[in-house]
Amino acid sequence: MHALFIGHTYIDVTIMTDHVPTGDDKDVATEYAVSFGGNAVTAAFCCAKLGIKPDLVATGADDWLGDMFRDMARKYEVELHIRKVRRSSLSFVMPHGGERAILRARDDRYLHPFPHLDITGCRVLHIDGHQPDAALHYARACREAGILTSLDGGGVRSNTHEVLSYIDVAIVSERFSHQLKLSPEQTLDYLAERGCRIGGVTFGERGLIWYDERGRRSTLPALQVPARRVIDTSGAGDVFHGAYVYSYLADPQKRWIDHFRFARAAAAFKVQRLGNEAGLPTVADVAAMDREFSPAVENV
């Protein structure tokens, strides 16, 4: 086991349309994509596409959407550890103008306890707060074992405050700050107080503010992909997380600024493709984005 990801599985149906019908209205979408979804789930598939095959604790059901998800995992050689639910979860994603609306149908009523795995040899744990009991258990176990722990803080969960005390790298969303009623700068203070060695707040196309192991704060701008090339921003944050996990696994001696620069180039690739699967980059794709969009000079 190189890395362990824990999250909630969705099947994403991404639909390109200029009009969402209501009432008795009908319309025709211009394009669509069907893919795996979920924060840590998409991050795990991104890590696999980049070249390091992770283990994934995720929800799954014995239905045709569950079969589809298991087929996807086999394709990418993601080692699945399924936590059973009755019905698969579904997301309808509608990108438009650099934003995206999402409608979800979720089953998180677990039929069994989370699987207990041997984490010997694991080097990174990445969680998104779903399956809160599993997230807390593995965050604590990995911290005790000296395994790097990473959190995608897309939102505040039921035990986020407790989980953060076992997290090394916490990259949270602007929404996370809003839920805590804190400014982004205050959120960085909060993450540092909880003991996170690396902390950051993401702002989508406006980039990332973060602090390093020494507490130094800086801003990492997003790569400026022209608006005409932005197709689907959904999943870009998940790709960002999966890419920095991969970068750390590939070369843990690199600085975190280098891991995050790699990740932002991966996210720049994602926003130009419809759906999560099409938006997974290779290492060569990341390098191409970096060459095309990175500024010639950038402060560390």
The 8 nearest C-alpha neighbors of each residue, nearest first, counted from 0:
[[1, 121, 2, 120, 54, 53, 118, 3],
 [2, 0, 121, 122, 53, 120, 123, 3],
 [3, 1, 123, 53, 121, 122, 0, 124],
 [2, 4, 54, 124, 55, 53, 125, 123],
 [3, 5, 55, 125, 126, 124, 39, 43],
 [6, 4, 56, 126, 55, 57, 39, 125],
 [7, 5, 39, 129, 57, 40, 127, 126],
 [6, 8, 57, 58, 37, 129, 9, 40],
 [9, 7, 37, 58, 57, 36, 40, 88],
 [10, 8, 36, 88, 89, 37, 11, 35],
 [9, 11, 35, 89, 36, 34, 90, 88],
 [12, 10, 90, 34, 36, 33, 35, 9],
 [11, 13, 33, 91, 32, 92, 90, 14],
 [14, 12, 92, 32, 31, 93, 91, 274],
 [13, 15, 31, 93, 30, 92, 16, 12],
 [16, 14, 30, 29, 28, 31, 93, 94],
 [17, 15, 28, 18, 29, 14, 19, 93],
 [16, 18, 19, 15, 95, 28, 29, 93],
 [17, 19, 16, 20, 26, 28, 27, 15],
 [18, 20, 21, 17, 16, 26, 25, 93],
 [21, 19, 24, 25, 18, 26, 22, 23],
 [22, 20, 24, 23, 19, 25, 18, 26],
 [21, 23, 24, 20, 25, 19, 26, 18],
 [22, 24, 21, 25, 20, 26, 19, 18],
 [25, 23, 20, 21, 22, 26, 19, 18],
 [26, 24, 20, 23, 27, 21, 19, 22],
 [25, 27, 20, 28, 24, 18, 19, 16],
 [26, 28, 29, 25, 16, 18, 30, 15],
 [29, 27, 16, 30, 15, 14, 26, 31],
 [28, 30, 15, 16, 27, 31, 14, 17],
 [31, 29, 15, 28, 14, 32, 16, 13],
 [30, 32, 14, 13, 15, 33, 12, 29],
 [31, 33, 13, 274, 12, 273, 34, 14],
 [34, 32, 12, 11, 13, 274, 31, 10],
 [33, 35, 11, 276, 10, 275, 36, 274],
 [36, 34, 10, 11, 9, 68, 41, 275],
 [37, 35, 9, 11, 10, 41, 8, 40],
 [36, 38, 40, 8, 9, 7, 41, 39],
 [37, 39, 237, 40, 41, 42, 127, 6],
 [38, 40, 42, 6, 41, 127, 126, 37],
 [41, 39, 37, 43, 42, 38, 6, 8],
 [42, 40, 44, 43, 39, 38, 36, 37],
 [41, 43, 241, 39, 237, 45, 238, 40],
 [44, 42, 46, 40, 45, 41, 241, 39],
 [43, 45, 47, 41, 46, 42, 48, 40],
 [46, 44, 42, 48, 241, 47, 43, 279],
 [45, 47, 241, 43, 49, 245, 44, 48],
 [46, 48, 52, 51, 44, 50, 45, 49],
 [49, 47, 45, 50, 46, 44, 281, 279],
 [50, 48, 281, 46, 47, 282, 45, 51],
 [49, 51, 47, 48, 52, 46, 281, 245],
 [52, 50, 47, 46, 49, 53, 245, 48],
 [51, 53, 47, 77, 76, 50, 46, 54],
 [54, 52, 2, 77, 3, 1, 51, 43],
 [53, 55, 78, 3, 77, 79, 2, 4],
 [56, 54, 4, 79, 3, 5, 80, 57],
 [57, 55, 80, 5, 81, 79, 4, 6],
 [58, 56, 6, 81, 7, 8, 82, 55],
 [57, 59, 82, 8, 7, 81, 83, 84],
 [60, 58, 83, 81, 65, 84, 82, 87],
 [61, 59, 65, 84, 86, 87, 85, 62],
 [60, 62, 65, 59, 63, 66, 85, 86],
 [61, 63, 65, 64, 60, 66, 86, 87],
 [62, 64, 66, 65, 67, 61, 60, 87],
 [65, 63, 67, 66, 62, 87, 68, 10],
 [64, 66, 68, 60, 62, 63, 67, 59],
 [65, 67, 63, 69, 64, 68, 70, 62],
 [68, 66, 64, 70, 65, 69, 63, 71],
 [67, 69, 71, 65, 70, 66, 64, 72],
 [70, 68, 72, 66, 71, 67, 65, 73],
 [69, 71, 67, 73, 68, 72, 66, 74],
 [72, 70, 68, 74, 69, 73, 67, 75],
 [71, 73, 77, 69, 75, 74, 70, 76],
 [74, 72, 76, 70, 71, 75, 69, 77],
 [73, 75, 71, 72, 76, 70, 77, 69],
 [74, 76, 72, 73, 77, 47, 71, 48],
 [77, 75, 73, 74, 72, 78, 52, 47],
 [76, 78, 72, 75, 53, 52, 54, 79],
 [79, 77, 54, 55, 76, 53, 80, 72],
 [80, 78, 55, 81, 77, 54, 56, 72],
 [81, 79, 56, 55, 57, 82, 78, 114],
 [82, 80, 57, 58, 59, 56, 79, 83],
 [81, 83, 58, 113, 57, 59, 111, 80],
 [82, 84, 59, 110, 60, 58, 109, 81],
 [83, 85, 109, 60, 110, 86, 59, 108],
 [86, 84, 60, 83, 87, 61, 106, 110],
 [87, 85, 60, 84, 106, 88, 62, 61],
 [86, 88, 60, 65, 64, 59, 89, 106],
 [87, 89, 105, 9, 104, 106, 10, 86],
 [88, 90, 10, 9, 104, 103, 11, 105],
 [91, 89, 103, 11, 102, 12, 10, 92],
 [90, 92, 12, 102, 101, 13, 11, 103],
 [91, 93, 13, 101, 100, 12, 90, 14],
 [92, 94, 100, 14, 99, 13, 15, 101],
 [95, 93, 99, 231, 98, 15, 100, 92],
 [94, 96, 98, 97, 99, 93, 17, 15],
 [97, 95, 98, 94, 99, 230, 229, 226],
 [96, 98, 95, 232, 229, 231, 94, 99],
 [99, 97, 95, 96, 94, 232, 100, 231],
 [100, 98, 94, 93, 95, 233, 101, 92],
 [99, 101, 93, 92, 94, 102, 98, 95],
 [102, 100, 92, 91, 93, 103, 99, 90],
 [101, 103, 91, 90, 92, 100, 104, 89],
 [104, 102, 90, 89, 105, 91, 101, 88],
 [103, 105, 89, 88, 90, 106, 102, 87],
 [106, 104, 88, 103, 107, 89, 87, 9],
 [105, 107, 108, 88, 86, 87, 84, 104],
 [108, 106, 109, 105, 84, 58, 7, 130],
 [109, 107, 106, 84, 110, 85, 83, 105],
 [108, 110, 84, 111, 107, 83, 82, 112],
 [109, 111, 83, 84, 108, 112, 85, 82],
 [112, 110, 109, 83, 113, 82, 84, 114],
 [113, 111, 114, 110, 109, 82, 133, 83],
 [112, 114, 82, 133, 111, 115, 132, 56],
 [115, 113, 116, 112, 80, 82, 56, 81],
 [116, 114, 113, 117, 112, 133, 137, 118],
 [117, 115, 118, 114, 80, 119, 137, 113],
 [116, 118, 119, 115, 120, 0, 121, 114],
 [119, 117, 121, 116, 120, 0, 141, 3],
 [120, 118, 121, 117, 0, 144, 122, 116],
 [119, 121, 0, 118, 122, 1, 2, 117],
 [122, 120, 1, 0, 118, 2, 119, 123],
 [121, 123, 146, 1, 2, 147, 120, 124],
 [124, 122, 2, 147, 146, 148, 121, 3],
 [123, 125, 148, 3, 2, 4, 149, 147],
 [126, 124, 149, 4, 150, 148, 3, 123],
 [127, 125, 5, 150, 4, 128, 39, 151],
 [126, 128, 151, 39, 150, 129, 6, 152],
 [129, 127, 131, 126, 156, 134, 130, 159],
 [128, 130, 6, 131, 127, 7, 134, 5],
 [129, 131, 133, 132, 134, 128, 6, 7],
 [130, 132, 134, 129, 133, 128, 135, 158],
 [133, 131, 135, 134, 130, 136, 113, 129],
 [132, 134, 136, 130, 131, 135, 113, 137],
 [135, 133, 131, 132, 137, 136, 138, 130],
 [134, 136, 138, 132, 162, 133, 137, 131],
 [137, 135, 133, 139, 134, 138, 140, 132],
 [136, 138, 140, 139, 134, 135, 141, 133],
 [139, 137, 135, 141, 140, 136, 165, 134],
 [138, 140, 142, 137, 136, 141, 165, 135],
 [141, 139, 137, 143, 142, 138, 136, 144],
 [142, 140, 144, 146, 138, 143, 139, 137],
 [141, 143, 145, 139, 144, 140, 146, 165],
 [142, 144, 140, 141, 145, 139, 146, 138],
 [145, 143, 141, 142, 146, 140, 119, 139],
 [144, 146, 142, 143, 141, 147, 122, 140],
 [147, 145, 141, 122, 144, 123, 142, 148],
 [148, 146, 123, 122, 167, 124, 145, 149],
 [147, 149, 124, 166, 167, 123, 125, 146],
 [150, 148, 125, 168, 169, 166, 124, 167],
 [151, 149, 169, 126, 127, 125, 152, 170],
 [150, 152, 127, 170, 153, 171, 126, 169],
 [153, 151, 171, 154, 150, 170, 172, 127],
 [152, 154, 172, 171, 151, 175, 174, 155],
 [153, 155, 175, 152, 156, 174, 172, 178],
 [154, 156, 175, 159, 178, 152, 157, 153],
 [157, 155, 159, 158, 128, 154, 129, 131],
 [156, 158, 159, 155, 131, 160, 128, 161],
 [159, 157, 161, 160, 156, 162, 131, 135],
 [160, 158, 162, 156, 161, 157, 155, 163],
 [161, 159, 163, 158, 162, 164, 193, 157],
 [160, 162, 158, 159, 163, 164, 135, 165],
 [161, 163, 159, 164, 135, 160, 165, 158],
 [164, 162, 166, 165, 160, 161, 193, 159],
 [163, 165, 193, 162, 161, 166, 194, 195],
 [166, 164, 163, 138, 162, 139, 142, 167],
 [167, 165, 163, 148, 195, 164, 168, 149],
 [166, 168, 195, 196, 148, 149, 197, 147],
 [169, 167, 149, 197, 166, 198, 195, 196],
 [170, 168, 150, 198, 149, 171, 197, 195],
 [171, 169, 199, 151, 198, 200, 152, 150],
 [172, 170, 152, 200, 153, 151, 199, 175],
 [173, 171, 201, 153, 175, 174, 200, 152],
 [172, 174, 176, 175, 202, 201, 200, 177],
 [175, 173, 177, 172, 176, 178, 154, 153],
 [176, 174, 154, 172, 178, 173, 177, 155],
 [177, 175, 179, 173, 181, 174, 178, 186],
 [176, 178, 180, 174, 179, 175, 181, 173],
 [177, 179, 175, 180, 176, 174, 155, 154],
 [178, 180, 176, 181, 177, 175, 155, 186],
 [181, 179, 177, 178, 176, 182, 175, 186],
 [182, 180, 176, 179, 185, 186, 177, 183],
 [181, 183, 185, 184, 186, 176, 180, 177],
 [184, 182, 186, 185, 176, 187, 181, 200],
 [183, 185, 187, 186, 182, 188, 181, 208],
 [186, 184, 188, 182, 187, 183, 181, 189],
 [185, 187, 189, 183, 188, 184, 181, 176],
 [186, 188, 190, 184, 185, 189, 191, 198],
 [189, 187, 185, 191, 186, 190, 192, 184],
 [188, 190, 186, 192, 187, 191, 185, 193],
 [191, 189, 193, 187, 192, 188, 195, 198],
 [192, 190, 194, 188, 195, 193, 189, 187],
 [191, 193, 189, 194, 190, 188, 195, 187],
 [192, 194, 190, 164, 191, 195, 163, 189],
 [195, 193, 191, 192, 164, 196, 190, 166],
 [194, 196, 167, 191, 197, 166, 190, 168],
 [197, 195, 167, 212, 168, 194, 198, 211],
 [198, 196, 168, 211, 195, 210, 212, 167],
 [199, 197, 169, 209, 210, 170, 168, 190],
 [198, 200, 209, 170, 208, 171, 187, 169],
 [199, 201, 171, 172, 208, 207, 170, 173],
 [200, 202, 207, 172, 206, 203, 173, 171],
 [203, 201, 205, 206, 173, 207, 204, 172],
 [204, 202, 205, 206, 201, 221, 236, 207],
 [203, 205, 206, 221, 202, 223, 222, 220],
 [206, 204, 202, 203, 221, 220, 207, 201],
 [205, 207, 221, 220, 202, 204, 203, 219],
 [208, 206, 201, 219, 200, 218, 202, 220],
 [209, 207, 218, 200, 199, 217, 219, 201],
 [208, 210, 199, 198, 216, 217, 207, 200],
 [209, 211, 216, 215, 214, 198, 197, 217],
 [210, 212, 197, 214, 213, 215, 216, 209],
 [213, 211, 196, 214, 197, 210, 215, 255],
 [214, 212, 211, 215, 210, 196, 216, 197],
 [213, 215, 211, 210, 212, 216, 196, 197],
 [216, 214, 210, 211, 213, 217, 212, 209],
 [217, 215, 210, 209, 214, 211, 218, 208],
 [216, 218, 209, 208, 210, 215, 219, 299],
 [217, 219, 208, 207, 220, 209, 216, 206],
 [218, 220, 207, 206, 208, 221, 217, 209],
 [221, 219, 206, 205, 218, 207, 222, 204],
 [220, 222, 206, 204, 205, 223, 263, 219],
 [221, 223, 292, 224, 293, 220, 267, 263],
 [222, 224, 221, 225, 292, 204, 267, 293],
 [223, 225, 222, 226, 267, 228, 229, 292],
 [226, 224, 227, 228, 223, 229, 222, 292],
 [227, 225, 229, 228, 224, 97, 96, 230],
 [226, 228, 225, 229, 230, 224, 271, 96],
 [229, 227, 226, 225, 271, 230, 224, 270],
 [230, 228, 271, 226, 270, 227, 231, 97],
 [229, 231, 271, 270, 272, 228, 273, 232],
 [232, 230, 270, 273, 94, 233, 272, 229],
 [231, 233, 270, 235, 234, 97, 98, 230],
 [234, 232, 231, 235, 99, 94, 270, 274],
 [233, 235, 237, 236, 275, 238, 232, 41],
 [236, 234, 266, 238, 237, 232, 233, 269],
 [235, 237, 239, 238, 234, 240, 266, 203],
 [236, 238, 42, 234, 240, 38, 239, 235],
 [237, 239, 241, 235, 42, 236, 240, 266],
 [238, 240, 262, 236, 242, 237, 266, 241],
 [241, 239, 237, 242, 243, 238, 42, 244],
 [242, 240, 42, 238, 46, 244, 45, 239],
 [243, 241, 262, 245, 239, 244, 240, 238],
 [242, 244, 246, 258, 262, 245, 240, 241],
 [245, 243, 241, 247, 242, 246, 248, 240],
 [246, 244, 242, 248, 46, 243, 247, 249],
 [247, 245, 243, 249, 248, 244, 258, 242],
 [246, 248, 251, 244, 250, 245, 249, 243],
 [249, 247, 245, 246, 250, 251, 244, 122],
 [248, 250, 246, 247, 245, 251, 51, 244],
 [249, 251, 247, 252, 248, 253, 246, 245],
 [252, 250, 247, 253, 248, 249, 246, 254],
 [253, 251, 250, 254, 247, 255, 249, 248],
 [254, 252, 251, 250, 257, 255, 258, 247],
 [253, 255, 257, 256, 252, 258, 251, 259],
 [254, 256, 258, 257, 259, 253, 211, 247],
 [255, 257, 259, 254, 258, 260, 299, 253],
 [258, 256, 260, 255, 254, 259, 261, 253],
 [257, 259, 255, 243, 261, 246, 256, 260],
 [260, 258, 262, 256, 261, 257, 243, 263],
 [261, 259, 257, 263, 262, 258, 256, 264],
 [260, 262, 258, 259, 264, 263, 257, 265],
 [261, 263, 239, 242, 259, 265, 243, 260],
 [262, 264, 266, 260, 265, 261, 239, 259],
 [265, 263, 267, 261, 266, 262, 285, 288],
 [264, 266, 262, 285, 268, 263, 267, 280],
 [267, 265, 235, 263, 269, 268, 239, 264],
 [268, 266, 264, 265, 269, 270, 263, 222],
 [267, 269, 265, 266, 271, 270, 264, 278],
 [268, 270, 278, 266, 271, 267, 272, 235],
 [271, 269, 232, 231, 229, 272, 267, 268],
 [270, 272, 229, 230, 269, 268, 228, 231],
 [273, 271, 278, 270, 269, 277, 230, 231],
 [274, 272, 231, 230, 277, 32, 278, 275],
 [275, 273, 32, 277, 276, 13, 278, 272],
 [274, 276, 278, 277, 34, 234, 279, 35],
 [275, 277, 278, 279, 34, 274, 35, 33],
 [278, 276, 275, 279, 274, 272, 273, 269],
 [279, 277, 269, 275, 272, 276, 280, 274],
 [278, 280, 45, 276, 277, 269, 275, 48],
 [281, 279, 284, 265, 278, 285, 268, 282],
 [280, 282, 49, 284, 283, 48, 285, 279],
 [281, 283, 285, 284, 49, 286, 280, 50],
 [282, 284, 286, 281, 285, 287, 280, 288],
 [285, 283, 281, 287, 282, 286, 280, 288],
 [286, 284, 282, 265, 288, 287, 264, 283],
 [285, 287, 289, 283, 284, 288, 290, 282],
 [286, 288, 284, 290, 289, 285, 291, 283],
 [289, 287, 291, 285, 290, 286, 264, 292],
 [288, 290, 286, 293, 287, 291, 292, 264],
 [291, 289, 287, 288, 292, 293, 286, 285],
 [292, 290, 288, 289, 287, 293, 286, 294],
 [291, 293, 289, 222, 290, 288, 223, 294],
 [292, 294, 289, 290, 222, 291, 295, 288],
 [295, 293, 296, 297, 292, 222, 289, 290],
 [294, 296, 293, 297, 292, 290, 291, 298],
 [297, 295, 294, 298, 293, 299, 292, 220],
 [298, 296, 294, 299, 295, 293, 219, 220],
 [297, 299, 296, 219, 217, 218, 294, 256],
 [298, 297, 256, 217, 219, 218, 257, 296]]
